[in-house]
Amino acid sequence: MTDQIDEKTIEQNFEQDEDFVLDIRGLKVYFELRKRGFQHAGFVHAVDNVDLRLRRGETIAIVGESGCGKTSLMKTILRLNTPTGGEIEFDGEIINDLKSDAQECASQDWLCATGSLWSLGTIHECPYYS
């Protein structure tokens, strides 16, 4: 005889487990469209109301059609994009407002942000790094 698993029971067990390393609630990432560089022309809803929970030791795959927001989602989790709405909690800490090292570096010095793309010889020859 097979046991029937109740959806409500699964949901309750899922909610009770607090060992999430990544907990995303209602994440939104919108990019502004502009006409001629200045006029507001609307928004692209790259990520719209995404909920995701990842437990320690779990592996997931984000799959979808081209242009569906997979890269925007991942860049936002890595703090390379700023979320428009929602909340990202990593290891118990809300990281929405934290700047990534790449963002901090780029805001201080554009050469710092692009320096990793240069060879050591190029950096050595650059007057800004001497």
C-alpha positions as CSV (number, residue, x, y, z in Angstrom):
1,M,0.0,0.0,0.0
2,T,1.4,3.4,-0.9
3,D,1.2,6.3,1.5
4,Q,-0.3,9.5,0.1
5,I,1.8,12.6,0.8
6,D,-0.3,15.6,1.6
7,E,0.9,18.9,0.0
8,K,0.1,20.8,3.1
9,T,2.4,18.5,5.1
10,I,5.2,19.1,2.6
11,E,4.8,22.8,2.8
12,Q,4.7,22.8,6.7
13,N,7.9,20.7,6.8
14,F,9.6,23.0,4.3
15,E,8.7,26.1,6.3
16,Q,9.9,24.5,9.6
17,D,13.4,23.8,8.2
18,E,15.4,26.9,9.0
19,D,18.8,25.7,7.6
20,F,18.7,27.8,4.5
21,V,22.0,29.2,3.2
22,L,20.1,31.4,0.6
23,D,16.6,32.7,1.1
24,I,15.2,35.0,-1.6
25,R,11.8,36.5,-1.2
26,G,9.9,38.6,-3.8
27,L,13.1,39.5,-5.7
28,K,12.6,42.1,-8.5
29,V,15.2,43.5,-10.8
30,Y,14.0,46.2,-13.2
31,F,16.2,48.1,-15.7
32,E,15.2,51.5,-16.9
33,L,14.8,52.1,-20.6
34,R,15.8,55.5,-22.0
35,K,15.1,57.3,-25.3
36,R,18.1,59.2,-26.7
37,G,20.0,58.6,-23.5
38,F,17.8,61.0,-21.4
39,Q,14.1,60.4,-21.6
40,H,12.5,57.7,-19.6
41,A,10.9,55.1,-21.8
42,G,9.8,52.4,-19.3
43,F,11.3,49.5,-17.5
44,V,12.5,46.0,-18.5
45,H,11.3,43.5,-15.8
46,A,14.3,41.2,-15.9
47,V,13.4,39.4,-12.6
48,D,9.9,39.7,-11.3
49,N,8.8,38.4,-7.9
50,V,11.2,35.4,-7.5
51,D,11.2,33.3,-4.4
52,L,14.0,30.8,-3.9
53,R,15.3,28.8,-0.9
54,L,18.5,26.8,-0.9
55,R,19.5,24.6,1.9
56,R,23.0,23.8,2.9
57,G,24.4,21.1,0.8
58,E,21.8,21.5,-1.9
59,T,22.6,22.2,-5.6
60,I,20.1,23.8,-7.9
61,A,20.1,24.7,-11.6
62,I,18.5,27.9,-13.0
63,V,17.2,27.1,-16.5
64,G,15.0,28.9,-18.9
65,E,14.7,30.4,-22.3
66,S,17.1,33.0,-23.6
67,G,16.3,36.4,-22.1
68,C,14.2,35.1,-19.3
69,G,16.4,36.7,-16.5
70,K,18.7,33.9,-15.4
71,T,21.8,36.0,-15.6
72,S,20.1,39.0,-14.0
73,L,19.0,36.8,-11.2
74,M,22.5,35.4,-10.6
75,K,24.2,38.8,-10.9
76,T,21.8,40.2,-8.3
77,I,22.5,37.3,-5.9
78,L,26.2,38.1,-6.4
79,R,25.5,41.8,-5.7
80,L,26.6,42.9,-9.2
81,N,23.1,44.2,-9.8
82,T,21.0,46.2,-7.3
83,P,17.6,44.7,-6.6
84,T,14.5,46.8,-7.3
85,G,12.5,45.0,-4.6
86,G,12.4,42.0,-2.5
87,E,15.0,40.5,-0.1
88,I,18.1,38.4,-0.4
89,E,19.2,36.7,2.8
90,F,22.5,34.8,2.7
91,D,23.6,32.7,5.7
92,G,21.2,34.6,8.0
93,E,22.2,38.1,6.9
94,I,20.2,40.3,4.5
95,I,22.6,41.4,1.8
96,N,20.4,43.7,-0.3
97,D,22.2,46.9,0.7
98,L,25.7,45.5,1.0
99,K,28.1,46.6,-1.8
100,S,30.1,43.9,-3.5
101,D,33.9,44.3,-3.7
102,A,33.5,44.8,-7.4
103,Q,31.0,47.6,-6.9
104,E,33.1,49.3,-4.2
105,C,36.2,49.0,-6.3
106,A,34.5,50.4,-9.4
107,S,33.1,53.4,-7.5
108,Q,36.5,54.3,-6.2
109,D,38.6,53.8,-9.3
110,W,37.6,52.6,-12.8
111,L,41.1,51.3,-13.4
112,C,40.7,49.1,-10.3
113,A,37.5,47.6,-11.8
114,T,39.2,46.9,-15.1
115,G,42.6,46.0,-13.8
116,S,41.9,42.3,-13.5
117,L,41.4,42.2,-17.2
118,W,44.9,43.6,-17.9
119,S,48.1,41.7,-17.9
120,L,50.7,42.5,-15.3
121,G,52.9,44.1,-17.9
122,T,50.1,46.4,-19.0
123,I,49.4,47.4,-15.4
124,H,53.1,48.0,-14.7
125,E,53.3,50.3,-17.8
126,C,50.2,52.2,-16.8
127,P,51.0,55.6,-15.2
128,Y,48.1,55.3,-12.8
129,Y,49.6,52.2,-11.2
130,S,53.1,53.4,-10.7
